[in-house]
């Protein structure tokens, strides 16, 4: 079993982080380290306080811990330092500010998000019902558009009905 230096591990994990946003599979093939090992290294670096997104490479879809870590790390920075940090991690200062606001609202309990499983289940049920209704209305609209088109074609072919 090979042993890797801490510098090598850090370089590998940094390639998984913004702005590189490499996938574990592609990096694994490139450097010859198993995917499981890369996931473990990523987990270790996250535990040490590095901003390593759990799954997604899109900053808005980072997990809450990575967002909070970014907010904490940039809290004492001035605008120039924060901009440098954002360039380094592929973020926008507005994202960090939005995460900061969301974190403070969550701490205040003013987010309005469902707090227990029953509320969450009710919201999901409501969402599914609304999506079902939207699909039904889209189908009805498509049918009405098709009927209108057909009636216009029929009038163009046969002309208007004199009995009407």
C-alpha positions as CSV (number, residue, x, y, z in Angstrom):
1,X,0.0,0.0,0.0
2,X,1.6,3.3,-1.1
3,X,2.2,6.2,1.2
4,X,1.6,9.7,0.0
5,X,3.1,12.9,1.3
6,X,0.8,15.5,2.9
7,X,1.8,17.9,0.1
8,X,0.6,15.4,-2.5
9,X,-2.7,14.9,-0.7
10,X,-3.2,18.6,-0.4
11,X,-2.5,19.1,-4.1
12,X,-5.0,16.4,-5.0
13,X,-7.7,17.7,-2.8
14,X,-7.2,21.3,-4.1
15,X,-7.9,20.0,-7.6
16,X,-11.3,18.8,-6.3
17,X,-12.0,22.2,-5.0
18,X,-13.0,25.4,-6.9
19,X,-11.9,26.8,-9.3
20,X,-10.6,23.5,-10.7
21,X,-13.7,21.5,-9.7
22,X,-12.4,18.2,-11.0
23,X,-14.4,15.1,-10.5
24,X,-13.1,12.4,-8.2
25,X,-13.2,9.8,-11.0
26,X,-11.2,11.9,-13.5
27,X,-8.6,12.9,-10.9
28,X,-8.3,9.3,-9.8
29,X,-7.5,8.2,-13.3
30,X,-5.0,11.0,-13.8
31,X,-3.0,10.6,-10.6
32,X,-3.5,6.8,-10.1
33,X,-5.1,7.0,-6.6
34,X,-8.3,5.1,-5.9
35,X,-11.5,7.0,-5.7
36,X,-12.1,5.8,-2.1
37,X,-8.8,7.2,-1.1
38,X,-9.6,10.6,-2.7
39,X,-12.9,10.7,-0.9
40,X,-11.2,10.0,2.4
41,X,-8.6,12.7,1.8
42,X,-11.4,15.1,1.0
43,X,-13.2,14.2,4.2
44,X,-10.0,14.7,6.2
45,X,-9.4,18.1,4.8
46,X,-13.1,19.1,5.4
47,X,-12.6,18.0,9.1
48,X,-9.5,20.3,9.3
49,X,-11.6,23.3,8.3
50,X,-10.9,23.6,4.6
51,X,-13.7,24.7,2.4
52,X,-14.3,21.5,0.5
53,X,-17.8,21.0,-1.0
54,X,-19.3,17.7,0.0
55,X,-20.8,16.8,-3.4
56,X,-21.5,19.6,-5.8
57,X,-19.0,21.7,-7.6
58,X,-21.6,24.4,-8.1
59,X,-21.1,26.9,-5.2
60,X,-24.8,27.5,-4.7
61,X,-25.3,23.7,-4.1
62,X,-22.6,23.3,-1.5
63,X,-23.6,21.7,1.7
64,X,-24.3,23.9,4.7
65,X,-21.0,23.1,6.5
66,X,-18.9,24.3,3.5
67,X,-21.0,27.5,3.2
68,X,-20.7,28.2,6.9
69,X,-16.9,27.6,6.7
70,X,-16.6,30.0,3.8
71,X,-18.6,32.7,5.7
72,X,-16.5,32.2,8.8
73,X,-13.2,32.3,6.9
74,X,-14.2,35.5,5.1
75,X,-15.8,37.3,8.1
76,X,-12.7,39.2,9.2
77,X,-11.4,39.9,5.7
78,X,-11.5,43.3,4.0
79,X,-13.0,43.6,0.5
80,X,-9.7,43.0,-1.4
81,X,-8.9,39.8,0.7
82,X,-12.5,38.6,0.3
83,X,-12.3,39.1,-3.5
84,X,-9.1,37.1,-3.6
85,X,-10.6,34.4,-1.6
86,X,-13.6,34.3,-3.9
87,X,-11.4,34.0,-7.0
88,X,-9.5,31.2,-5.4
89,X,-12.6,29.2,-4.7
90,X,-14.7,30.1,-7.7
91,X,-17.2,32.2,-5.7
92,X,-18.8,35.6,-5.9
93,X,-18.8,38.0,-2.9
94,X,-22.6,38.2,-3.3
95,X,-22.9,34.5,-2.7
96,X,-20.9,34.7,0.6
97,X,-23.0,37.6,1.7
98,X,-26.2,35.7,0.9
99,X,-24.9,32.7,2.8
100,X,-24.1,35.0,5.7
101,X,-27.6,36.4,5.8
102,X,-29.1,32.9,5.5
103,X,-27.0,31.7,8.4
104,X,-28.0,34.5,10.6
105,X,-31.7,34.0,9.8
106,X,-31.3,30.3,10.5
107,X,-29.8,31.1,13.9
108,X,-32.6,33.5,14.6
109,X,-35.2,30.9,13.5
110,X,-36.7,33.3,11.0
111,X,-36.2,31.3,7.8
112,X,-39.7,29.9,7.7
113,X,-38.3,26.5,6.5
114,X,-40.0,23.4,7.7
115,X,-38.4,22.3,11.0
116,X,-39.7,18.8,11.4
117,X,-40.4,15.8,9.2
118,X,-44.2,16.3,9.3
119,X,-43.9,19.9,8.0
120,X,-41.4,18.8,5.4
121,X,-43.7,15.9,4.2
122,X,-46.6,18.3,4.0
123,X,-44.6,20.7,1.9
124,X,-43.5,17.9,-0.4
125,X,-47.1,16.8,-0.8
126,X,-48.2,20.3,-1.6
127,X,-45.3,20.7,-4.1
128,X,-46.2,17.4,-5.9
129,X,-49.9,18.5,-6.1
130,X,-48.9,21.9,-7.6
131,X,-46.6,20.2,-10.1
132,X,-49.4,17.8,-11.1
133,X,-51.8,20.7,-11.6
134,X,-49.2,22.5,-13.6
135,X,-48.7,19.5,-15.9
136,X,-52.5,19.2,-16.4
137,X,-52.8,22.8,-17.3
138,X,-49.9,22.7,-19.7
139,X,-51.5,19.7,-21.5
140,X,-54.8,21.6,-21.7
141,X,-53.1,24.7,-23.1
142,X,-51.3,22.6,-25.7
143,X,-54.5,20.9,-26.7
144,X,-56.3,24.3,-27.0
145,X,-53.4,25.6,-29.1
146,X,-53.6,22.5,-31.4
147,X,-57.4,22.9,-31.8
148,X,-57.0,26.6,-32.6
149,X,-54.4,25.8,-35.2
150,X,-56.6,23.0,-36.7
151,X,-59.6,25.3,-36.9
152,X,-57.6,28.0,-38.7
153,X,-56.3,25.4,-41.2
154,X,-59.9,24.1,-41.8
155,X,-61.1,27.7,-42.4
156,X,-58.2,28.2,-44.8
157,X,-59.0,25.0,-46.7
158,X,-62.8,25.1,-46.8
159,X,-63.5,28.7,-46.1
160,X,-66.0,30.0,-43.6
161,X,-69.3,28.2,-43.1
162,X,-72.2,30.2,-44.6
163,X,-74.7,28.8,-42.1
164,X,-72.9,30.4,-39.1
